[in-house]
Every structure is written in structure tokens, then in C-alpha cells.
Amino acid sequence: MLSRLKVLASAGAATALVGALLGFGLPTTADAAVPDTIPLEVKNDSGRGEQLYIYDIGTSLATGQQGWADADGTFHPWPEGGNPPTPAPDASIPGPAAGQSATIRIPKFSGRIYFSYGRKLDFRLTTGGLVQPAVQNPSDPNHDILFNWSEYTLNDAGLWLNSTQVDMFSAPYSVGVRRADGGTVTTGRLKPGGYHAVFDALRAQSGWGGLIQTRSDGTVLRALAPGHGMENGDLPGNVMDDYVDRVWQKYSGTTLTVTPFGDQPDIRYYGRASGDVMNFTDASGAVVTSFQKPDADSVFGCHKLLDAPNDTVRGPISRTLCAAFNRSTLLVNSEQPDASAANFYQDAVTNHYARVIHDRMADSKAYAFAFDDVGNQESLVHDGDPQQAYLTLDPLD
């Protein structure tokens, strides 16, 4: 199971995707059917007239080096950085004009495909590697640029390509892959009018409109994910407290059953709250892990008090809890994960950012929080023998 392309949730961790994928048992070698590079068609349906810039940035799976790929798919390692950070080499690839398409080649990589409108992104290098844009910081040099990114891993086992809103919701796009049989799978497209509808819904939700960032010329740039919004004080830190308190009260007298592996229904863990701790036991009654009562930051980021290590017990339980807290399904179903999307986001206290994004997606799929792939709600395409990848920049309507 691809349980978590997220490890990228922090803007500085773009190269962690391969660790997430490989750590969950995906094969790293197959029959060598996947070539060293595959074509990526970038289609500019945005309707915007500014110059478009494309970047392919990540970690080479052949060497483990961080770097960037040019339009031909050739890998270039980053030079040594500094302290303070030094400017990175210009890794931009001129993108197609509005209404046009261009094809580049992407190598066996784990990282991100960035795109920006009107201005090149400002990447810096420290002694520890690349500094990713972090627009939750008002002084970030990329703060006033309209941009977004997709995450991908291409290796001998195939291609995993997603659209992501884990850090922010911004310039819309969809992703796709063409299979060997000629069929194409796509995801990530908004409903007509969905882009502005997301911002309108956040403004209408009391307390959540502060996530939206607007440029001085009036251009709406993005909505920050709630965890980043809390860092800036744009979302109250106690926004999930009422729901968490009700969950803890319920499971002080009721057992929460977690079945974390869809293909292993006999593996179950049982949670009961006592004080500020929820203990999980296995079938023998032995305590296998415990969680402190989480705050909103832990819920939205699926970290800290809901940390999910890459193991076989705590991590899978935590991923299930994280999804259930964000979707607010714990009070309506004591068997988790909840398989019924009709139950998601129904409580007044929920991750409204994730709610409005999923509601505006054409196929209801999104990566609106770290473990949105629990229950296969994620916007991801995968194929073991990819013939071509697609990145389509959609209208900002």
C-alpha cells in the first residue's frame, strides 16, 4: 500500500518521497522495462499569458544525489551550498505558452515538478542541500509568485505521480499516465469553477478565510494548508480541540478498533482512552503503542503526537487515526478506517480545508493532508510500465 507520499508535507522535504515509497515495500527493481527517462507532456490550459517555467527537482535514484534535470532528462547535481544560503543554478525550463503543449523527459527520480507563472522561482542551497519554497513564511522570496508542484517517483517498478495540496492549494493542474495498452489514467482536475469555489468556501467558513494569501495586485495566490496557517496565526490553534475532547470522552468507555491493512483484515488493534492517553492493544491484550491526546497541529500535520514511523504497528495505527481525525469520522464509526466517504467531514469541527478541496475535485480525489491515501482518497496515478506522463495546467476559474 502506498501509505504516504506525504512525508513531503514540509516544504523542505521534497526528496523524501522515495523513502516513503520504498519504505512501504514497493519493489525497487522489476524486469528493467522502465527506461531511464520517460516523456512528460506539459499542456498549458491555464489561459494565462505570462511566461511559464518548469522545474524537475529531486533525488537521483541511481546515485542518491540531490539535483535537477534539464528538458532532456539529464541529471545535474547541486553544487555545494553555503550559510547563509547561496543561489542555486538556474534549473528552469521554459514552458509552453497558453494553449500549447511541450514535452520534456523526466529521469528516474524522486522529487517534484514545479511550475511558476510570470517569474522564475528562487531556489537556494545551504550546506545541507536545497531550500524549498516555504510560502508560509511572508519573507520567502517566492511568496508573491503564483506557482505549484506535483510529486513523483519514477523507478524500475514504474511511475507514481500525484497532485498535492498537502502544503497549499494553488494554481490548479491534473496529472496522468499512459499505459502500455494505450489507455490513459488521470486525476487532480477540479470541477468547472472549482478553483474560485475553494477560496469562496474557505472565506464562508468562520475562521478559515485567513488561510488565503493574496498578492498586492489582487491576485489570489494560494490557500495555506491548516498546519502552515497555524504557524502564522491565520488559524486558531484550538480549532480541533472540541472534536478531540469528544473523541477522548467517547473512547474512554468504548473500544476503537483499527484495521490498518486492507489486505490483512485479521490484524486489528484496540484503543481505549484513559486520562490524556489512548492505549492500543493487540488481540492478546498486550499494549502495543500509546498516543497522547493530540492538538490540532498534530492532527493536520499527522506528526508530533500523531507521529507515524515507518514500522508495522505504530505507523499504520497513526496513519489511520490521522485520517479519521481530519475527516471527523471517529464519533460516527468505532471501526476505522471508515470506508464510507459519505461520513467524511460531516462534523462541524473538521479539516474544512480538506473538505472543500475534495468537494470541488471532479473525481473527489485529493492529497489534502498527509495520509489522505488511507482508503484510497488520494489524487495519484501509477503504472508499472509507463509510456508517457502528463501534467496539464488547468484554468484558474
C-alpha positions as CSV (number, residue, x, y, z in Angstrom):
1,M,0.0,0.0,0.0
2,L,1.3,3.5,-0.9
3,S,0.7,4.8,2.5
4,R,2.3,8.0,2.2
5,L,3.6,10.2,-0.4
6,K,3.2,12.7,2.3
7,V,6.5,12.6,4.0
8,L,6.7,15.7,1.8
9,A,4.3,17.7,3.9
10,S,7.0,20.0,5.0
11,A,8.2,22.3,2.2
12,G,11.8,21.4,2.9
13,A,11.4,17.7,2.4
14,A,10.9,17.2,-1.3
15,T,13.3,14.4,-1.7
16,A,11.8,12.3,1.0
17,L,9.2,10.8,-1.4
18,V,11.4,7.9,-2.4
19,G,11.9,6.9,1.2
20,A,8.2,6.8,1.8
21,L,7.6,4.7,-1.3
22,L,10.4,2.2,-0.8
23,G,9.9,2.1,2.9
24,F,6.5,0.6,2.4
25,G,7.8,-2.3,0.5
26,L,7.4,-1.2,-3.1
27,P,9.9,-3.1,-5.3
28,T,12.9,-1.2,-6.4
29,T,13.7,-3.5,-9.3
30,A,11.5,-5.2,-11.9
31,D,12.3,-6.5,-15.3
32,A,14.1,-3.3,-16.3
33,A,11.1,-2.5,-18.6
34,V,11.1,1.1,-17.4
35,P,13.6,3.2,-19.4
36,D,16.0,5.7,-17.8
37,T,13.7,8.6,-18.8
38,I,10.1,8.8,-19.9
39,P,8.4,11.7,-21.7
40,L,6.3,14.2,-19.7
41,E,3.9,16.3,-21.8
42,V,3.2,19.7,-20.2
43,K,-0.1,21.2,-21.5
44,N,-0.8,24.8,-20.7
45,D,-4.6,25.1,-20.5
46,S,-4.3,27.8,-17.8
47,G,-5.4,30.7,-20.1
48,R,-2.7,32.9,-18.6
49,G,-0.4,34.9,-20.8
50,E,2.7,35.0,-18.6
51,Q,5.8,33.1,-19.3
52,L,5.6,29.6,-17.8
53,Y,8.6,28.0,-16.1
54,I,9.0,24.3,-15.4
55,Y,11.5,22.6,-12.9
56,D,12.3,18.9,-12.3
57,I,14.0,18.8,-8.9
58,G,14.7,15.9,-6.6
59,T,17.0,13.0,-5.8
60,S,18.6,10.7,-8.4
61,L,17.8,7.1,-7.6
62,A,21.0,6.0,-9.3
63,T,23.3,8.0,-7.0
64,G,21.3,9.4,-4.1
65,Q,22.4,12.9,-5.1
66,Q,20.1,15.8,-4.9
67,G,19.9,17.9,-8.1
68,W,17.8,18.9,-11.0
69,A,17.0,17.5,-14.5
70,D,17.0,19.5,-17.7
71,A,14.5,19.2,-20.6
72,D,16.3,16.1,-22.0
73,G,16.2,14.3,-18.6
74,T,19.9,14.8,-17.9
75,F,20.6,14.9,-14.2
76,H,22.7,17.8,-12.7
77,P,23.8,17.6,-9.0
78,W,23.5,20.7,-7.0
79,P,26.8,22.4,-6.2
80,E,27.9,23.0,-2.6
81,G,25.7,25.4,-0.7
82,G,26.5,27.9,1.9
83,N,25.5,29.6,5.1
84,P,23.7,31.9,4.6
85,P,22.1,30.0,1.6
86,T,23.5,30.7,-1.8
87,P,21.6,31.0,-5.1
88,A,21.1,27.7,-6.8
89,P,21.9,27.3,-10.5
90,D,19.0,28.2,-12.8
91,A,17.2,24.9,-13.3
92,S,14.2,26.4,-15.1
93,I,12.8,25.0,-18.4
94,P,10.8,27.4,-20.5
95,G,7.2,26.1,-20.6
96,P,4.6,26.2,-23.3
97,A,2.5,29.3,-24.0
98,A,-1.2,29.3,-23.1
99,G,-3.0,26.8,-25.3
100,Q,0.2,25.0,-26.3
101,S,2.0,21.8,-25.1
102,A,5.7,20.9,-24.7
103,T,7.3,17.6,-23.9
104,I,10.3,17.1,-21.6
105,R,11.9,13.9,-20.4
106,I,11.9,13.0,-16.7
107,P,14.5,10.6,-15.2
108,K,14.4,8.0,-12.5
109,F,13.9,10.5,-9.7
110,S,12.1,11.1,-6.5
111,G,11.0,14.7,-6.2
112,R,8.9,17.5,-7.5
113,I,7.9,19.1,-10.8
114,Y,7.4,22.7,-10.1
115,F,5.8,25.3,-12.4
116,S,5.5,29.0,-12.0
117,Y,3.8,31.8,-13.8
118,G,5.5,35.1,-14.8
119,R,8.6,34.7,-12.6
120,K,11.2,32.1,-12.0
121,L,11.3,30.5,-8.6
122,D,14.1,31.5,-6.2
123,F,15.9,28.3,-5.1
124,R,18.8,28.5,-2.6
125,L,21.4,26.0,-1.4
126,T,22.6,25.5,2.2
127,T,25.3,23.2,3.4
128,G,22.5,20.6,3.9
129,G,21.1,20.9,0.5
130,L,18.3,22.6,-1.4
131,V,15.9,25.1,0.3
132,Q,12.4,24.6,-1.0
133,P,10.0,27.5,-1.2
134,A,8.2,28.0,2.1
135,V,5.4,30.5,1.4
136,Q,4.0,30.2,4.9
137,N,6.9,32.5,5.6
138,P,5.9,36.0,4.5
139,S,9.6,36.9,3.8
140,D,10.1,33.9,1.5
141,P,11.3,35.2,-1.9
142,N,8.7,33.1,-3.7
143,H,5.8,34.4,-1.6
144,D,4.4,36.6,-4.3
145,I,4.9,34.1,-7.2
146,L,1.9,32.1,-8.5
147,F,3.3,28.5,-8.6
148,N,2.6,24.9,-7.6
149,W,4.2,21.5,-7.9
150,S,3.5,17.8,-8.4
151,E,5.3,15.0,-6.7
152,Y,6.6,11.9,-8.4
153,T,8.8,8.9,-8.2
154,L,10.0,7.0,-11.3
155,N,12.0,3.8,-10.7
156,D,12.3,0.4,-12.2
157,A,8.9,-0.6,-10.7
158,G,7.1,2.2,-12.5
159,L,5.8,5.7,-12.1
160,W,3.9,7.3,-9.1
161,L,2.7,10.8,-9.9
162,N,0.3,12.9,-7.9
163,S,-1.3,16.2,-7.5
164,T,-0.8,17.5,-4.0
165,Q,-2.4,20.1,-1.6
166,V,-0.6,18.9,1.5
167,D,1.2,22.2,1.8
168,M,-1.1,24.6,-0.1
169,F,-3.9,24.8,-2.6
170,S,-2.8,26.9,-5.6
171,A,-2.6,27.1,-9.4
172,P,-4.6,24.0,-10.5
173,Y,-3.4,21.1,-12.5
174,S,-4.1,17.5,-13.2
175,V,-1.7,14.5,-13.8
176,G,-1.9,11.5,-15.9
177,V,-0.1,8.4,-17.2
178,R,-0.4,6.5,-20.5
179,R,-0.2,2.7,-20.1
180,A,1.3,0.2,-22.4
181,D,-2.2,-0.8,-23.6
182,G,-2.7,2.8,-24.8
183,G,-5.2,3.7,-22.0
184,T,-4.7,6.9,-20.0
185,V,-5.4,7.4,-16.3
186,T,-5.8,11.0,-15.0
187,T,-6.6,12.7,-11.7
188,G,-6.4,16.0,-10.0
189,R,-8.9,18.0,-12.1
190,L,-11.2,20.4,-10.5
191,K,-14.9,20.7,-11.3
192,P,-15.7,23.7,-13.6
193,G,-15.4,26.8,-11.4
194,G,-13.8,24.8,-8.7
195,Y,-10.7,26.9,-8.2
196,H,-12.5,30.0,-7.0
197,A,-15.1,27.9,-5.3
198,V,-12.4,26.5,-2.9
199,F,-11.5,30.1,-1.9
200,D,-15.1,31.1,-1.6
201,A,-15.9,28.2,0.7
202,L,-12.9,28.9,2.9
203,R,-14.0,32.5,3.3
204,A,-17.5,31.4,4.2
205,Q,-16.2,29.0,6.9
206,S,-15.8,31.0,10.0
207,G,-12.1,31.3,11.0
208,W,-10.7,29.6,7.9
209,G,-10.5,32.5,5.4
210,G,-7.2,33.6,6.9
211,L,-5.5,30.7,5.1
212,I,-5.9,32.6,1.8
213,Q,-2.9,34.6,0.6
214,T,-3.4,37.4,-2.0
215,R,-0.8,39.5,-3.9
216,S,-0.8,43.3,-3.7
217,D,-2.3,43.4,-7.2
218,G,-5.3,41.4,-6.1
219,T,-4.2,38.1,-7.4
220,V,-5.2,35.2,-5.2
221,L,-2.1,33.1,-4.8
222,R,-3.0,30.2,-2.7
223,A,-4.6,28.9,0.5
224,L,-2.2,27.5,3.0
225,A,-2.8,24.1,4.5
226,P,-4.1,24.5,8.0
227,G,-0.9,23.4,9.7
228,H,1.0,26.1,8.0
229,G,-1.8,28.6,8.7
230,M,-1.5,27.9,12.3
231,E,2.2,28.7,12.2
232,N,1.3,32.2,11.1
233,G,-1.6,32.6,13.4
234,D,-4.0,32.6,10.5
235,L,-6.0,29.7,12.0
236,P,-6.6,29.3,15.8
237,G,-4.5,26.7,17.5
238,N,-7.5,25.3,19.3
239,V,-9.6,24.8,16.2
240,M,-9.8,21.0,16.7
241,D,-9.9,20.8,20.5
242,D,-13.7,20.3,20.8
243,Y,-13.7,17.4,18.5
244,V,-10.6,15.8,20.1
245,D,-12.2,16.2,23.5
246,R,-15.4,14.4,22.3
247,V,-13.4,11.6,20.8
248,W,-11.5,11.1,24.0
249,Q,-14.7,11.1,26.0
250,K,-16.3,8.5,23.7
251,Y,-13.4,6.1,23.8
252,S,-12.9,6.3,27.5
253,G,-16.0,4.0,27.6
254,T,-16.0,2.5,24.1
255,T,-13.3,0.5,22.2
256,L,-11.9,1.9,19.0
257,T,-11.0,-0.9,16.5
258,V,-8.3,-0.1,13.9
259,T,-7.7,-2.4,11.0
260,P,-4.8,-0.7,9.3
261,F,-4.1,-3.0,6.4
262,G,-6.9,-3.5,3.9
263,D,-5.4,-6.8,2.7
264,Q,-4.9,-8.1,6.2
265,P,-8.3,-7.9,7.9
266,D,-7.2,-10.2,10.7
267,I,-4.7,-7.6,12.0
268,R,-6.6,-5.4,14.4
269,Y,-5.7,-3.1,17.3
270,Y,-8.0,-1.9,20.0
271,G,-7.9,1.6,21.5
272,R,-9.2,2.9,24.8
273,A,-8.6,6.4,26.3
274,S,-7.5,6.8,29.9
275,G,-6.8,10.4,31.0
276,D,-4.8,12.1,28.2
277,V,-3.5,8.8,26.8
278,M,-5.1,6.3,24.3
279,N,-3.6,2.8,24.6
280,F,-3.8,0.3,21.8
281,T,-3.7,-3.4,22.5
282,D,-3.4,-6.4,20.2
283,A,-5.6,-9.5,20.2
284,S,-3.7,-10.8,23.2
285,G,-4.4,-7.7,25.2
286,A,-0.8,-6.5,25.2
287,V,-0.3,-2.8,24.8
288,V,1.5,-2.2,21.5
289,T,1.6,1.6,21.4
290,S,0.0,4.7,23.1
291,F,-0.9,8.2,21.9
292,Q,-1.1,11.4,23.9
293,K,-4.3,13.4,23.2
294,P,-3.3,15.3,20.0
295,D,-3.6,19.0,19.3
296,A,-4.7,20.5,16.0
297,D,-1.1,20.8,14.7
298,S,-0.5,17.1,15.3
299,V,-3.8,16.3,13.5
300,F,-3.3,18.5,10.5
301,G,0.4,17.5,10.1
302,C,0.0,13.9,11.0
303,H,3.1,14.3,13.1
304,K,4.2,15.2,16.7
305,L,1.7,13.5,18.9
306,L,0.4,11.5,15.9
307,D,3.9,10.6,14.6
308,A,3.8,7.7,12.1
309,P,7.2,5.9,12.0
310,N,7.9,3.6,9.1
311,D,7.2,0.4,11.1
312,T,4.5,-2.2,11.2
313,V,2.5,-1.2,14.2
314,R,2.6,2.4,15.4
315,G,2.9,4.0,12.0
316,P,-0.1,2.1,10.5
317,I,-2.3,2.9,13.5
318,S,-1.2,6.5,13.5
319,R,-2.0,6.9,9.8
320,T,-5.5,5.5,10.4
321,L,-6.0,7.9,13.3
322,C,-4.8,10.9,11.4
323,A,-7.2,10.2,8.5
324,A,-10.1,9.7,10.9
325,F,-9.3,12.9,12.9
326,N,-9.0,15.0,9.7
327,R,-12.2,13.5,8.2
328,S,-14.0,13.6,11.6
329,T,-15.3,10.0,11.4
330,L,-14.3,8.8,14.9
331,L,-17.6,9.7,16.5
332,V,-19.7,8.0,13.9
333,N,-17.7,4.8,13.4
334,S,-15.7,3.0,16.0
335,E,-14.3,0.7,13.2
336,Q,-11.5,2.6,11.4
337,P,-10.6,3.3,8.7
338,D,-14.1,4.3,7.7
339,A,-14.8,3.1,4.2
340,S,-17.8,5.3,3.6
341,A,-16.9,8.7,2.1
342,A,-20.4,9.8,3.0
343,N,-19.3,10.0,6.6
344,F,-16.3,12.3,5.9
345,Y,-16.2,15.9,7.1
346,Q,-19.8,15.8,8.5
347,D,-18.9,17.1,12.0
348,A,-19.0,20.9,12.4
349,V,-15.4,20.6,13.7
350,T,-13.3,19.1,10.9
351,N,-10.5,19.8,8.5
352,H,-12.5,22.2,6.4
353,Y,-9.6,22.9,4.1
354,A,-9.6,19.2,3.1
355,R,-13.4,19.1,3.0
356,V,-13.8,21.9,0.5
357,I,-10.9,20.7,-1.8
358,H,-12.3,17.2,-2.0
359,D,-15.8,18.6,-2.7
360,R,-14.5,20.6,-5.6
361,M,-12.5,17.8,-7.3
362,A,-14.1,16.2,-10.3
363,D,-13.3,12.7,-9.0
364,S,-13.3,13.7,-5.3
365,K,-9.7,12.7,-5.0
366,A,-7.0,14.9,-3.4
367,Y,-4.0,14.9,-1.2
368,A,-5.3,17.5,1.1
369,F,-3.5,16.2,4.2
370,A,-0.6,13.8,4.8
371,F,-2.4,10.5,4.9
372,D,-5.2,11.2,2.6
373,D,-4.3,7.9,0.8
374,V,-5.9,6.0,3.7
375,G,-9.0,4.5,2.0
376,N,-7.6,5.4,-1.4
377,Q,-8.9,9.0,-1.4
378,E,-5.6,10.4,-2.9
379,S,-5.1,12.0,-6.3
380,L,-2.4,9.6,-7.6
381,V,-1.7,7.8,-10.8
382,H,0.6,4.8,-11.0
383,D,1.7,2.4,-13.7
384,G,4.4,-0.2,-13.8
385,D,5.2,0.3,-17.4
386,P,4.5,4.0,-18.1
387,Q,4.7,5.1,-21.7
388,Q,4.2,8.8,-21.0
389,A,3.3,11.1,-18.2
390,Y,1.1,14.2,-18.3
391,L,0.9,17.4,-16.4
392,T,-2.0,19.7,-17.5
393,L,-2.2,23.2,-16.1
394,D,-5.9,24.0,-15.7
395,P,-7.8,27.3,-15.8
396,L,-7.9,29.4,-12.7
397,D,-11.7,29.7,-12.8
